[in-house]
Amino acid sequence: MTFVQFLRGASGPLTAVIVGTILALVAEYIPAYQALEAKPKALAFIGACFVIPLLAATLLGACGYEPWSFDPLFWQAIIAGFVASGVGTLTHVPQKQG
């Protein structure tokens, strides 16, 4: 896998699913995150889900691998952030006990 392939994957929805799940599980072990109230905690989680896809898209543009554009470069990263936040939220949905 080349650096360009890694960056393209990191700004896509598949990586967002992995990032959302891992971030949802790891966030439980961060004391500062646990100290937040419900709404700020949700906003912090959603914001964190956008960091990796947008950073990867920015690196793709900055390194000259992709032309600077909103669509598809940053639009794909924004979608990946929403997918990550959705998957991470689903990771925390309480399971019903039968």
Backbone torsions as a table, in degrees:
resi	resn	phi	psi	omega
1	MET	NA	129.6	179.1
2	THR	-86.8	169.4	178.5
3	PHE	-62.1	-39.4	179.7
4	VAL	-64.9	-44.2	178.2
5	GLN	-62.3	-39.5	177.5
6	PHE	-62.2	-46.3	-179.6
7	LEU	-64.7	-40.4	178.3
8	ARG	-64.2	-40.6	177.1
9	GLY	-68.0	-36.9	-178.8
10	ALA	-70.2	-19.9	178.1
11	SER	-98.7	6.9	-177.5
12	GLY	-104.6	169.1	-176.3
13	PRO	-64.2	-32.1	-179.2
14	LEU	-62.4	-45.7	177.5
15	THR	-66.7	-32.9	178.9
16	ALA	-62.4	-35.8	177.3
17	VAL	-63.5	-45.2	180.0
18	ILE	-65.3	-45.8	-179.1
19	VAL	-63.3	-43.1	179.8
20	GLY	-61.4	-41.7	-179.8
21	THR	-68.9	-48.0	-179.6
22	ILE	-63.5	-44.2	-179.6
23	LEU	-62.9	-39.0	179.0
24	ALA	-63.9	-37.6	-179.3
25	LEU	-78.1	-38.6	-178.3
26	VAL	-74.2	-32.2	-177.1
27	ALA	-60.3	-26.3	179.9
28	GLU	-66.3	-18.5	-177.8
29	TYR	-99.1	4.4	179.9
30	ILE	-98.8	112.9	-175.4
31	PRO	-60.0	-40.1	-179.0
32	ALA	-64.0	-35.5	177.9
33	TYR	-68.8	-40.6	-179.5
34	GLN	-67.0	-26.0	-178.7
35	ALA	-76.4	-14.5	-178.9
36	LEU	-72.8	153.9	173.5
37	GLU	-76.7	174.6	-171.2
38	ALA	-60.1	-50.5	-176.5
39	LYS	-68.6	-47.4	175.9
40	PRO	-61.9	-32.7	178.4
41	LYS	-64.9	-42.5	178.5
42	ALA	-65.1	-42.4	178.8
43	LEU	-65.6	-39.2	178.3
44	ALA	-64.5	-41.1	179.7
45	PHE	-65.1	-46.1	179.7
46	ILE	-62.5	-42.7	178.2
47	GLY	-62.0	-40.3	179.1
48	ALA	-66.0	-31.4	179.1
49	CYS	-67.7	-22.1	179.8
50	PHE	-87.1	-16.7	-173.5
51	VAL	-61.4	-53.9	-174.5
52	ILE	-65.5	-49.0	179.1
53	PRO	-61.9	-41.6	-179.9
54	LEU	-70.4	-35.6	176.2
55	LEU	-64.4	-42.7	178.7
56	ALA	-64.3	-41.1	178.0
57	ALA	-64.7	-40.1	178.1
58	THR	-63.9	-42.2	177.7
59	LEU	-64.8	-38.0	177.0
60	LEU	-59.6	-43.0	178.9
61	GLY	-72.7	-41.6	-177.3
62	ALA	-67.6	-34.3	179.8
63	CYS	-83.8	-5.1	177.1
64	GLY	84.2	12.2	-179.9
65	TYR	-78.5	-28.1	178.2
66	GLU	-132.5	147.2	175.2
67	PRO	-71.1	145.7	177.8
68	TRP	-65.3	118.2	178.2
69	SER	-158.6	154.1	175.2
70	PHE	-75.1	-44.4	179.6
71	ASP	-117.5	118.8	16.1
72	PRO	-101.9	-9.2	-170.2
73	LEU	-57.9	-60.9	-175.9
74	PHE	-83.4	-28.0	179.0
75	TRP	-62.7	-42.7	178.0
76	GLN	-62.4	-38.7	178.8
77	ALA	-68.2	-36.7	177.8
78	ILE	-65.3	-43.9	177.5
79	ILE	-61.4	-41.8	178.5
80	ALA	-61.1	-37.8	177.3
81	GLY	-64.3	-41.7	177.4
82	PHE	-66.1	-40.0	178.0
83	VAL	-62.7	-43.7	179.9
84	ALA	-61.8	-43.2	-179.7
85	SER	-67.8	-35.9	177.4
86	GLY	-66.5	-45.1	179.5
87	VAL	-66.3	-41.0	178.1
88	GLY	-63.5	-37.8	177.0
89	THR	-65.9	-41.8	178.4
90	LEU	-64.9	-27.4	177.9
91	THR	-64.6	-28.9	-177.4
92	HIS	-97.4	3.7	178.2
93	VAL	-68.0	125.7	-178.4
94	PRO	-63.2	139.3	178.5
95	GLN	-86.1	135.0	177.7
96	LYS	-74.3	134.3	176.6
97	GLN	-89.5	125.4	-175.1
98	GLY	-69.7	NA	NA
